[in-house]
Amino acid sequence: GVKLSPDPKEEPEFSAGAYFAMLFSAGVAVGLFFYGVSEPLYYENNTRFANPDYHSRDEVDIMAMTLTYYHWGLAAWAPYLVVAIGSAL
């Protein structure tokens, strides 16, 4: 691998597994903190279901959360489960 150190004999501070865990955790955090909030807001305002002439505000909010739960449900967490099982073995 590539070492980012002025001393080529210096050992890395973290192992490859630790770097993978840090990058994986950062990716999960981005998904949860950013898209977990912005996706329902997008569905509340930018879909044809959100047309106020056809649905009440409560119906639009429920549909926005339903779509978000669908996208962040089992299908979204399945890759995390594969990584968790793989690292547990």
C-alpha positions as CSV (number, residue, x, y, z in Angstrom):
1,G,0.0,0.0,0.0
2,V,0.9,3.7,-0.2
3,K,2.3,5.2,3.0
4,L,1.7,8.9,3.6
5,S,4.7,9.5,5.8
6,P,8.0,11.2,5.4
7,D,9.6,8.1,7.0
8,P,9.1,5.0,4.7
9,K,9.8,2.6,7.6
10,E,7.1,4.0,9.9
11,E,4.2,1.6,10.6
12,P,0.6,2.8,9.9
13,E,-1.3,4.1,12.9
14,F,-4.4,2.0,11.9
15,S,-4.8,-1.4,10.3
16,A,-6.6,-1.9,7.0
17,G,-9.6,-3.3,8.8
18,A,-9.8,-0.2,11.1
19,Y,-9.6,2.1,8.0
20,F,-12.4,0.1,6.4
21,A,-14.6,0.4,9.5
22,M,-14.0,4.1,9.7
23,L,-14.9,4.7,6.1
24,F,-17.9,2.4,6.4
25,S,-19.2,4.2,9.5
26,A,-18.7,7.6,7.8
27,G,-20.8,6.4,4.8
28,V,-23.6,5.2,7.1
29,A,-23.5,8.5,9.0
30,V,-23.8,10.5,5.7
31,G,-26.8,8.4,4.7
32,L,-28.6,8.7,8.0
33,F,-27.9,12.3,8.9
34,F,-28.2,13.9,5.5
35,Y,-30.5,11.7,3.4
36,G,-32.6,10.6,6.3
37,V,-33.8,14.2,6.7
38,S,-33.7,15.5,3.2
39,E,-35.6,12.7,1.5
40,P,-38.9,13.2,3.3
41,L,-38.6,16.9,2.8
42,Y,-38.1,16.3,-0.9
43,Y,-41.1,14.0,-1.2
44,E,-43.3,16.6,0.7
45,N,-42.6,19.3,-1.9
46,N,-41.5,17.9,-5.2
47,T,-43.8,15.0,-6.1
48,R,-47.1,15.0,-8.0
49,F,-48.6,13.5,-4.8
50,A,-47.9,16.7,-3.0
51,N,-50.3,18.7,-5.2
52,P,-52.5,20.5,-2.6
53,D,-55.6,20.2,-4.8
54,Y,-55.8,16.5,-4.4
55,H,-54.4,15.6,-1.0
56,S,-54.4,17.1,2.5
57,R,-51.1,18.1,4.1
58,D,-51.4,15.1,6.5
59,E,-51.8,12.7,3.5
60,V,-48.7,14.2,1.8
61,D,-46.7,13.9,5.0
62,I,-47.7,10.3,5.5
63,M,-46.8,9.4,1.9
64,A,-43.4,11.2,2.2
65,M,-42.6,9.1,5.3
66,T,-43.9,5.9,3.7
67,L,-41.6,6.4,0.7
68,T,-38.7,7.2,3.0
69,Y,-39.3,4.1,5.0
70,Y,-39.5,2.1,1.8
71,H,-36.2,3.4,0.6
72,W,-34.5,3.1,3.9
73,G,-36.0,-0.2,4.9
74,L,-34.8,-3.8,4.5
75,A,-33.3,-3.3,1.0
76,A,-31.1,-0.4,2.2
77,W,-29.9,-2.2,5.3
78,A,-29.2,-5.6,3.6
79,P,-25.7,-4.6,2.5
80,Y,-24.9,-3.5,6.0
81,L,-26.0,-6.8,7.3
82,V,-23.8,-8.6,4.7
83,V,-20.8,-6.6,5.9
84,A,-21.7,-7.2,9.6
85,I,-22.0,-11.0,9.1
86,G,-18.8,-11.0,7.0
87,S,-16.8,-9.2,9.7
88,A,-18.3,-11.4,12.5
89,L,-17.0,-14.6,10.8
